[in-house]
Amino acid sequence: RSFTQERNFESLKENKLQ
């Protein structure tokens, strides 16, 4: 997988926490 995808995935998780 690409680095951008991983960062995007982390962002989505953080968004869910908020």
PQR file with spaces between the fields and no chain letter, atoms N, CA, C, O and H, PARSE charges and radii, in Angstrom:
ATOM       1  N    ARG     1       0.843   -1.213    0.000 -0.4000 1.5000
ATOM       2  CA   ARG     1       0.000    0.000    0.000 -0.0000 2.0000
ATOM       3  C    ARG     1       0.872    1.254    0.000  0.5500 1.7000
ATOM       4  O    ARG     1       2.052    1.208    0.345 -0.5500 1.4000
ATOM       5  N    SER     2       0.283    2.344   -0.384 -0.4000 1.5000
ATOM       6  CA   SER     2       1.068    3.586   -0.492 -0.0000 2.0000
ATOM       7  C    SER     2       1.072    4.357    0.820  0.5500 1.7000
ATOM       8  O    SER     2       0.196    4.189    1.668 -0.5500 1.4000
ATOM       9  H    SER     2      -0.677    2.382   -0.664  0.4000 1.0000
ATOM      10  N    PHE     3       2.077    5.204    0.959 -0.4000 1.5000
ATOM      11  CA   PHE     3       2.212    6.017    2.164 -0.0000 2.0000
ATOM      12  C    PHE     3       1.006    6.950    2.332  0.5500 1.7000
ATOM      13  O    PHE     3       0.516    7.150    3.444 -0.5500 1.4000
ATOM      14  H    PHE     3       2.789    5.341    0.270  0.4000 1.0000
ATOM      15  N    THR     4       0.543    7.505    1.238 -0.4000 1.5000
ATOM      16  CA   THR     4      -0.607    8.422    1.310 -0.0000 2.0000
ATOM      17  C    THR     4      -1.841    7.698    1.815  0.5500 1.7000
ATOM      18  O    THR     4      -2.605    8.236    2.616 -0.5500 1.4000
ATOM      19  H    THR     4       0.941    7.343    0.334  0.4000 1.0000
ATOM      20  N    GLN     5      -2.032    6.470    1.339 -0.4000 1.5000
ATOM      21  CA   GLN     5      -3.195    5.702    1.788 -0.0000 2.0000
ATOM      22  C    GLN     5      -3.132    5.482    3.293  0.5500 1.7000
ATOM      23  O    GLN     5      -4.146    5.604    3.980 -0.5500 1.4000
ATOM      24  H    GLN     5      -1.412    6.033    0.687  0.4000 1.0000
ATOM      25  N    GLU     6      -1.959    5.161    3.808 -0.4000 1.5000
ATOM      26  CA   GLU     6      -1.829    4.923    5.243 -0.0000 2.0000
ATOM      27  C    GLU     6      -2.157    6.187    6.032  0.5500 1.7000
ATOM      28  O    GLU     6      -2.860    6.133    7.041 -0.5500 1.4000
ATOM      29  H    GLU     6      -1.135    5.061    3.250  0.4000 1.0000
ATOM      30  N    ARG     7      -1.648    7.318    5.569 -0.4000 1.5000
ATOM      31  CA   ARG     7      -1.943    8.579    6.255 -0.0000 2.0000
ATOM      32  C    ARG     7      -3.447    8.858    6.196  0.5500 1.7000
ATOM      33  O    ARG     7      -4.036    9.300    7.182 -0.5500 1.4000
ATOM      34  H    ARG     7      -1.077    7.363    4.749  0.4000 1.0000
ATOM      35  N    ASN     8      -4.053    8.605    5.064 -0.4000 1.5000
ATOM      36  CA   ASN     8      -5.478    8.826    4.908 -0.0000 2.0000
ATOM      37  C    ASN     8      -6.260    7.934    5.860  0.5500 1.7000
ATOM      38  O    ASN     8      -7.243    8.367    6.461 -0.5500 1.4000
ATOM      39  H    ASN     8      -3.574    8.246    4.263  0.4000 1.0000
ATOM      40  N    PHE     9      -5.827    6.700    5.992 -0.4000 1.5000
ATOM      41  CA   PHE     9      -6.489    5.763    6.889 -0.0000 2.0000
ATOM      42  C    PHE     9      -6.412    6.264    8.327  0.5500 1.7000
ATOM      43  O    PHE     9      -7.398    6.210    9.062 -0.5500 1.4000
ATOM      44  H    PHE     9      -5.029    6.347    5.504  0.4000 1.0000
ATOM      45  N    GLU    10      -5.249    6.745    8.722 -0.4000 1.5000
ATOM      46  CA   GLU    10      -5.085    7.277   10.077 -0.0000 2.0000
ATOM      47  C    GLU    10      -5.995    8.490   10.283  0.5500 1.7000
ATOM      48  O    GLU    10      -6.580    8.653   11.354 -0.5500 1.4000
ATOM      49  H    GLU    10      -4.448    6.788    8.125  0.4000 1.0000
ATOM      50  N    SER    11      -6.111    9.319    9.283 -0.4000 1.5000
ATOM      51  CA   SER    11      -6.976   10.496    9.382 -0.0000 2.0000
ATOM      52  C    SER    11      -8.427   10.070    9.584  0.5500 1.7000
ATOM      53  O    SER    11      -9.149   10.661   10.386 -0.5500 1.4000
ATOM      54  H    SER    11      -5.635    9.186    8.413  0.4000 1.0000
ATOM      55  N    LEU    12      -8.839    9.060    8.863 -0.4000 1.5000
ATOM      56  CA   LEU    12     -10.208    8.579    9.006 -0.0000 2.0000
ATOM      57  C    LEU    12     -10.462    8.077   10.418  0.5500 1.7000
ATOM      58  O    LEU    12     -11.517    8.343   10.995 -0.5500 1.4000
ATOM      59  H    LEU    12      -8.252    8.579    8.211  0.4000 1.0000
ATOM      60  N    LYS    13      -9.505    7.356   10.974 -0.4000 1.5000
ATOM      61  CA   LYS    13      -9.664    6.858   12.343 -0.0000 2.0000
ATOM      62  C    LYS    13      -9.778    8.023   13.325  0.5500 1.7000
ATOM      63  O    LYS    13     -10.619    8.010   14.223 -0.5500 1.4000
ATOM      64  H    LYS    13      -8.648    7.140   10.506  0.4000 1.0000
ATOM      65  N    GLU    14      -8.936    9.016   13.144 -0.4000 1.5000
ATOM      66  CA   GLU    14      -8.980   10.189   14.031 -0.0000 2.0000
ATOM      67  C    GLU    14     -10.320   10.905   13.876  0.5500 1.7000
ATOM      68  O    GLU    14     -10.895   11.376   14.858 -0.5500 1.4000
ATOM      69  H    GLU    14      -8.253    9.027   12.414  0.4000 1.0000
ATOM      70  N    ASN    15     -10.806   10.983   12.662 -0.4000 1.5000
ATOM      71  CA   ASN    15     -12.077   11.644   12.404 -0.0000 2.0000
ATOM      72  C    ASN    15     -13.205   10.915   13.133  0.5500 1.7000
ATOM      73  O    ASN    15     -14.123   11.546   13.657 -0.5500 1.4000
ATOM      74  H    ASN    15     -10.339   10.600   11.865  0.4000 1.0000
ATOM      75  N    LYS    16     -13.130    9.594   13.161 -0.4000 1.5000
ATOM      76  CA   LYS    16     -14.162    8.816   13.850 -0.0000 2.0000
ATOM      77  C    LYS    16     -14.120    9.077   15.357  0.5500 1.7000
ATOM      78  O    LYS    16     -15.158    9.102   16.019 -0.5500 1.4000
ATOM      79  H    LYS    16     -12.385    9.081   12.736  0.4000 1.0000
ATOM      80  N    LEU    17     -12.924    9.271   15.885 -0.4000 1.5000
ATOM      81  CA   LEU    17     -12.794    9.508   17.326 -0.0000 2.0000
ATOM      82  C    LEU    17     -13.405   10.849   17.719  0.5500 1.7000
ATOM      83  O    LEU    17     -13.962   10.992   18.807 -0.5500 1.4000
ATOM      84  H    LEU    17     -12.081    9.251   15.347  0.4000 1.0000
ATOM      85  N    GLN    18     -13.298   11.816   16.836 -0.4000 1.5000
ATOM      86  CA   GLN    18     -13.811   13.141   17.161 -0.0000 2.0000
ATOM      87  C    GLN    18     -15.331   13.159   17.239  0.5500 1.7000
ATOM      88  O    GLN    18     -15.923   14.205   17.505 -0.5500 1.4000
ATOM      89  H    GLN    18     -12.846   11.699   15.952  0.4000 1.0000
